[in-house]
Amino acid sequence: MKKLLAPFLLALGALAFAQGAMVRVAHLSPDAPAVDVLVNGQRILTGLAFKEVTPYFSLPAASVQVQVVPAGQDAPVVLDATLDLKEGVYYTVAATGFLANLRPKVYTDLLAGFFPRAGYARIRVVHASPDAPAVDVAVKGGPVLFASLPFPQASSYLSVPAGRYDLEVRLAGTATVVLPLPGVVLESGKVYTVFAVGSAKEGTLTVVAVVDATALGGNR
């Protein structure tokens, strides 16, 4: 289970002007073990496991170095990235791909000031299965909501009426369903990211849905 090292995060927050940048980390590599995350050489997250996504935390709006190492170890550094963070911007920093070819992917999360209107939710999909082809995400037996999404890209956000949906992941441009998603509940005023993760070849393809923000409760 992931652990946020609060004292260091508070110190980083004190360095930021106003809000700083808001960052969360996602472990999306299906064969990588649990990891620790270092920012500018200091450990801020421990034991982040596959399919876990942290809450957002504040970092200085500056250039920062993010490194990933196996949990409880200092080496090897399996991921090393320099991020140029902007004031007031929300980011998801994801470890993507298989362990042998692990790479960082930074997604900009359009949250500040972009809440859905009453009765609606906003949703996007991130294709994070490294051996799956491009996919469509559609209403079951109905229209495509997100078309031809390749690994490791994120779709744009889509505003939809709040409610319960039976969705399905299809091979792009076809009616072939590779993953049914029945009973997806999207609540009014909430913003969601749905990560498609796992290995298609190993038959472990699944989704991880997280609430990015709510109109009343603010960001995660």
C-alpha positions in Angstrom: 0.0 0.0 0.0 1.3 3.4 -0.9 2.4 5.8 1.8 2.7 9.6 1.4 5.6 11.0 3.4 3.7 14.0 4.8 6.5 16.0 6.4 8.4 16.3 3.1 5.3 17.2 1.2 4.5 20.0 3.6 8.0 21.3 3.2 7.6 21.2 -0.6 4.3 23.0 -0.3 6.0 25.8 1.7 8.4 26.3 -1.1 5.7 26.8 -3.7 4.2 30.1 -4.5 0.4 30.1 -3.8 -0.8 26.7 -4.8 2.1 25.5 -6.9 1.6 22.6 -9.2 -0.7 19.7 -8.3 0.8 16.3 -9.0 -0.3 12.7 -8.6 1.5 9.5 -9.4 0.0 6.4 -11.1 1.6 2.9 -11.2 0.4 1.5 -14.5 3.1 -1.0 -15.4 1.5 -4.5 -15.2 4.7 -6.5 -14.4 6.6 -4.0 -12.3 6.8 -4.5 -8.5 5.7 -1.9 -5.9 7.9 1.2 -6.1 9.0 4.2 -4.2 9.0 7.7 -5.8 11.7 10.3 -5.2 11.4 14.0 -6.0 14.7 15.9 -6.3 16.4 13.0 -4.6 14.1 12.7 -1.6 11.6 9.9 -1.1 8.0 11.1 -1.0 6.0 8.0 -1.8 6.6 4.4 -0.7 5.1 1.1 -1.7 3.1 2.3 -4.7 1.6 -0.9 -6.3 0.3 -1.6 -9.7 -3.1 0.0 -10.3 -2.7 2.5 -7.5 -3.1 6.2 -8.1 -2.2 8.7 -5.4 -4.2 11.7 -4.4 -2.9 15.0 -5.8 -0.2 16.8 -3.8 1.5 20.1 -4.1 4.9 20.6 -5.7 6.8 23.8 -6.5 6.0 25.3 -9.9 9.5 24.6 -11.1 11.7 22.0 -12.8 11.8 18.9 -10.6 13.4 15.5 -11.0 11.2 12.5 -10.4 12.7 9.0 -10.0 11.2 5.6 -9.4 13.0 2.8 -7.6 11.9 -0.6 -6.3 10.1 -0.3 -3.0 12.5 -0.1 0.0 15.6 0.2 -2.3 17.8 3.0 -3.6 18.7 1.3 -6.9 18.2 0.6 -9.7 16.5 3.8 -10.8 13.9 2.3 -13.2 12.4 5.6 -14.2 14.0 9.1 -14.3 12.2 12.2 -15.6 12.6 15.9 -15.3 9.3 17.7 -15.2 8.7 21.4 -15.8 5.7 22.1 -13.6 3.5 25.1 -14.1 1.6 27.1 -11.4 -1.9 26.0 -10.9 -1.7 23.1 -13.3 -2.7 19.5 -12.4 -0.6 16.6 -13.6 -0.7 12.8 -13.6 2.8 11.3 -13.7 2.5 7.6 -14.7 4.9 4.7 -14.9 3.8 3.0 -18.2 5.0 0.0 -20.2 6.4 -3.3 -19.1 9.3 -3.3 -16.6 11.9 -4.0 -19.3 10.8 -0.8 -21.2 9.4 1.3 -18.4 8.9 4.9 -19.3 7.3 8.0 -17.7 4.2 9.6 -19.2 3.0 12.9 -18.0 -0.7 13.8 -18.5 -2.0 17.3 -18.1 -5.3 17.1 -16.2 -7.7 19.9 -17.2 -9.4 20.4 -13.9 -9.1 24.0 -12.6 -12.3 25.8 -13.7 -13.6 22.9 -15.9 -16.3 21.4 -13.7 -19.3 19.9 -15.4 -22.6 21.7 -15.3 -25.4 20.4 -13.1 -26.6 17.0 -14.1 -23.5 16.1 -16.0 -20.1 14.4 -15.4 -16.8 14.7 -17.3 -14.8 11.6 -18.2 -11.7 10.7 -20.1 -9.9 7.5 -20.8 -6.2 6.7 -20.7 -4.9 3.7 -22.7 -2.2 2.2 -20.5 -2.1 -1.4 -21.6 1.3 -1.7 -23.3 0.5 -4.7 -25.5 -3.1 -3.8 -26.5 -3.8 -2.2 -29.9 -5.7 1.0 -30.3 -9.2 0.9 -28.9 -12.6 2.5 -29.0 -14.7 3.0 -25.9 -18.4 2.8 -26.6 -21.8 2.5 -25.1 -22.8 -1.2 -25.2 -24.4 -1.8 -28.6 -24.3 1.9 -29.2 -22.1 4.9 -30.2 -18.4 5.3 -29.8 -17.5 7.8 -27.1 -13.7 7.7 -27.5 -12.3 6.6 -30.9 -8.9 5.0 -31.9 -7.1 5.6 -28.6 -3.5 4.2 -28.8 -1.1 3.3 -26.0 -0.1 5.4 -24.0 -2.4 8.3 -24.9 -5.2 10.0 -23.0 -8.4 11.0 -24.6 -9.9 14.5 -24.3 -12.5 15.0 -21.5 -16.1 14.4 -22.5 -19.1 15.8 -20.8 -22.0 13.3 -20.5 -25.3 13.2 -18.6 -24.8 11.7 -15.1 -26.1 8.2 -14.8 -25.4 4.5 -15.1 -23.8 3.3 -18.3 -23.0 -0.1 -19.8 -19.8 0.5 -21.7 -17.4 -1.6 -23.7 -13.8 -1.5 -25.0 -13.6 -2.5 -28.6 -10.8 -3.0 -31.1 -10.5 0.4 -32.8 -12.9 0.6 -35.8 -14.6 -2.7 -35.2 -17.4 -4.2 -33.2 -15.1 -6.7 -31.4 -15.4 -6.2 -27.7 -12.2 -6.9 -25.7 -13.5 -5.7 -22.3 -17.1 -5.2 -21.2 -17.7 -2.5 -18.6 -21.2 -2.9 -17.2 -22.7 -0.6 -14.6 -20.4 2.4 -14.8 -21.8 5.0 -12.6 -21.0 8.7 -13.4 -22.2 11.1 -10.7 -23.2 14.7 -11.3 -20.5 17.3 -10.8 -17.6 14.8 -10.8 -14.6 14.5 -13.2 -13.3 11.0 -13.8 -10.2 9.4 -15.4 -10.6 5.7 -16.5 -7.2 4.0 -16.9 -7.2 0.8 -19.1 -4.4 -1.3 -17.7 -3.0 -4.8 -17.7 -1.8 -7.1 -20.4 -4.0 -8.0 -23.4 -1.9 -11.0 -24.2 -2.0 -12.3 -20.6 -5.8 -11.7 -20.4 -5.5 -9.3 -17.5 -6.9 -6.2 -19.2 -9.0 -4.2 -16.8 -9.8 -0.7 -15.9 -9.1 1.6 -12.9 -11.5 4.5 -12.5 -10.6 7.4 -10.3 -12.4 10.6 -9.4 -10.2 13.5 -10.3 -12.4 16.3 -8.9 -15.9 17.2 -7.7 -17.7 20.5 -8.1 -18.4 20.6 -4.4 -15.5 18.8 -2.9 -12.6 20.1 -4.9 -9.7 17.9 -6.3 -8.6 14.6 -4.9 
